[in-house]
Amino acid sequence: MALCSVGRPLLQNTRHALGWFFKQKQTFCCKVHDSQEEEIRKKLQLFPGGSIDLQKQESGIAVMTVNNPARMNAFSGSMMTELEERVCELETWTEGKGLIVQGAAGTFCSGSDLNAVRAISNPQDGMKMCMFMQKTLTRLLRLPLISVALVEGKALGGGAELTTACDFRLMTSDAMIQFVHKHMGLVPGWGGAARLVRIVGSQNALKLLAGSRKVDPDFGKQIGLVDDVLTVGEGNTLVDTERWLSQFTKGSAPVIRAVKKVVLSGRELSLDEALTTERHVFGTVWGGPANLEALARKTKHK
Ligand SMILES: CCC(=O)SCCNC(=O)CCNC(=O)[C@H](O)C(C)(C)COP(=O)(O)OP(=O)(O)OC[C@H]1O[C@@H](n2cnc3c(N)ncnc32)[C@H](O)[C@@H]1OP(=O)(O)O
């Protein structure tokens, strides 16, 4: 049985996912797939092109690149299955602390590949693709890594949804995020609407989805979608993003991962369940190497 099998109620899915998450039995989820998933995976692989590249660095920061520049980094079918494989890889990366998600060649992602979309425009295939991407992006958001989307150029449709599957979003000063779904006769289906409401609130989410409003860095910051803006032409945006992220990833990996776990459980579980999880996670760092070192240093917080 896969981690979140199709049709299982959402709350049960969340509990299962978090139970799995905290026990860190990641290999289970990576290796076992149900037959419906296998079917959509095979179908998606009929639409090749581009790649999802992953570089895990010794610093504990990984860089994932959506790479299909000939189509403005649109997601081909094979890129959707590769994304899931990369997420699996990150789920088992126990030394990891942070993740940067970026697009190749100076632009973020123009959503799903419209050629593939046309070919699977029947409701059954559309629903399976949507389930597949929803599950993958939920797992991306639940990684025990602090993640940031580096948005250069454009993030459109599914590309805008992908940004919401990260903990933070940075934009370059000339970038733009737009949920263009309404113009395509759609609503988000990769979990982007649910996540957007949690990030910017329902009023702002309505503006972005019903108005397909373009989000520039100023408006993005104003509504809380965007955490910071990088000035174009001043240095290397990836290096700047790594520097920005390091304010949260400096220090011991178990502690950084524990922080992400308690925030995640606070966001996704009932208060009672989140408190139980928090106690459990606290127990994993109390008296641990970083804790003992800090005590020995007689740390003062001036
Ligand atoms: C989950 C739901 C979804 O994601 S629905 C998909 C939402 N996305 C879209 O509708 C994007 C449509 N594309 C555009 O609006 C423009 O191409 C954007 C991205 C603004 C870029 O414009 P511009 O800089 O003028 O370049 P261009 O149009 O010449 O594009 C370069 C080549 O890339 C291609 N491209 C772009 N986006 C996609 C896409 N989503 N799927 C497939 N191909 C895409 C263009 O067709 C163009 O290709 P070609 O050079 O004509 O062969």
The ligand as a Tripos MOL2 file, in Angstrom:
@<TRIPOS>MOLECULE
LIG
   52    54     1     0     0
SMALL
NO_CHARGES

@<TRIPOS>ATOM
      1 C1         -1.7020   22.6290  -13.6710 C.3       1 LIG1
      2 C2         -2.3750   23.5170  -14.6490 C.3       1 LIG1
      3 C3         -1.4230   24.2120  -15.6000 C.2       1 LIG1
      4 O1         -0.2660   24.3520  -15.2850 O.2       1 LIG1
      5 S1         -2.0580   24.7360  -17.0740 S.3       1 LIG1
      6 C4         -0.6790   25.4080  -17.9100 C.3       1 LIG1
      7 C5         -0.4990   26.8430  -17.5570 C.3       1 LIG1
      8 N1          0.5530   27.4380  -18.3120 N.am      1 LIG1
      9 C6          0.3520   28.1010  -19.4370 C.2       1 LIG1
     10 O2         -0.7480   28.2180  -19.9340 O.2       1 LIG1
     11 C7          1.5890   28.7240  -20.0420 C.3       1 LIG1
     12 C8          1.3810   29.1020  -21.4960 C.3       1 LIG1
     13 N2          2.5640   29.7840  -21.9840 N.am      1 LIG1
     14 C9          2.7110   31.1100  -21.9350 C.2       1 LIG1
     15 O3          1.8620   31.8490  -21.4580 O.2       1 LIG1
     16 C10         3.9870   31.6610  -22.5380 C.3       1 LIG1
     17 O4          4.5970   30.6650  -23.3290 O.3       1 LIG1
     18 C11         4.9930   32.1360  -21.4540 C.3       1 LIG1
     19 C12         5.2910   31.0400  -20.4260 C.3       1 LIG1
     20 C13         4.4460   33.3790  -20.7470 C.3       1 LIG1
     21 C14         6.3300   32.5010  -22.1260 C.3       1 LIG1
     22 O5          6.0910   33.4440  -23.1430 O.3       1 LIG1
     23 P1          7.2810   33.8950  -24.1010 P.3       1 LIG1
     24 O6          8.4200   34.3700  -23.2600 O.co2     1 LIG1
     25 O7          6.7100   34.7990  -25.1050 O.co2     1 LIG1
     26 O8          7.7940   32.5510  -24.7560 O.3       1 LIG1
     27 P2          6.9920   31.5710  -25.7470 P.3       1 LIG1
     28 O9          5.5300   31.6900  -25.5690 O.co2     1 LIG1
     29 O10         7.5420   31.7590  -27.1030 O.co2     1 LIG1
     30 O11         7.4380   30.1630  -25.1290 O.3       1 LIG1
     31 C15         8.6680   29.5480  -25.4770 C.3       1 LIG1
     32 C16         8.3340   28.1300  -25.8560 C.3       1 LIG1
     33 O12         7.8600   27.4820  -24.6740 O.3       1 LIG1
     34 C17         6.6240   26.8390  -24.9490 C.3       1 LIG1
     35 N3          5.8200   26.7880  -23.7410 N.ar      1 LIG1
     36 C18         5.6680   27.7340  -22.8140 C.ar      1 LIG1
     37 N4          4.8640   27.3090  -21.8370 N.ar      1 LIG1
     38 C19         4.5090   26.0540  -22.1620 C.ar      1 LIG1
     39 C20         3.6810   25.0580  -21.5380 C.ar      1 LIG1
     40 N5          3.0780   25.2690  -20.3600 N.pl3     1 LIG1
     41 N6          3.5350   23.8890  -22.1540 N.ar      1 LIG1
     42 C21         4.1600   23.6300  -23.3310 C.ar      1 LIG1
     43 N7          4.9580   24.5250  -23.9520 N.ar      1 LIG1
     44 C22         5.1220   25.7110  -23.3780 C.ar      1 LIG1
     45 C23         5.9810   27.7110  -26.0320 C.3       1 LIG1
     46 O13         4.9950   27.0030  -26.7030 O.3       1 LIG1
     47 C24         7.1980   28.0230  -26.8730 C.3       1 LIG1
     48 O14         7.4790   26.9030  -27.6720 O.3       1 LIG1
     49 P3          7.8660   27.0750  -29.2290 P.3       1 LIG1
     50 O15         9.1450   27.8680  -29.2140 O.co2     1 LIG1
     51 O16         6.7310   27.8160  -29.8630 O.co2     1 LIG1
     52 O17         8.0270   25.6840  -29.7150 O.co2     1 LIG1
@<TRIPOS>BOND
     1     1     2 1
     2     2     3 1
     3     3     4 2
     4     3     5 1
     5     5     6 1
     6     6     7 1
     7     7     8 1
     8     8     9 1
     9     9    10 2
    10     9    11 1
    11    11    12 1
    12    12    13 1
    13    13    14 1
    14    14    15 2
    15    14    16 1
    16    16    17 1
    17    16    18 1
    18    18    19 1
    19    18    20 1
    20    18    21 1
    21    21    22 1
    22    22    23 1
    23    23    24 2
    24    23    25 1
    25    23    26 1
    26    26    27 1
    27    27    28 2
    28    27    29 1
    29    27    30 1
    30    30    31 1
    31    31    32 1
    32    32    33 1
    33    32    47 1
    34    33    34 1
    35    34    35 1
    36    34    45 1
    37    35    36 ar
    38    35    44 ar
    39    36    37 ar
    40    37    38 ar
    41    38    39 ar
    42    38    44 ar
    43    39    40 1
    44    39    41 ar
    45    41    42 ar
    46    42    43 ar
    47    43    44 ar
    48    45    46 1
    49    45    47 1
    50    47    48 1
    51    48    49 1
    52    49    50 2
    53    49    51 1
    54    49    52 1
@<TRIPOS>SUBSTRUCTURE
     1 LIG1         1 GROUP 0 **** ****
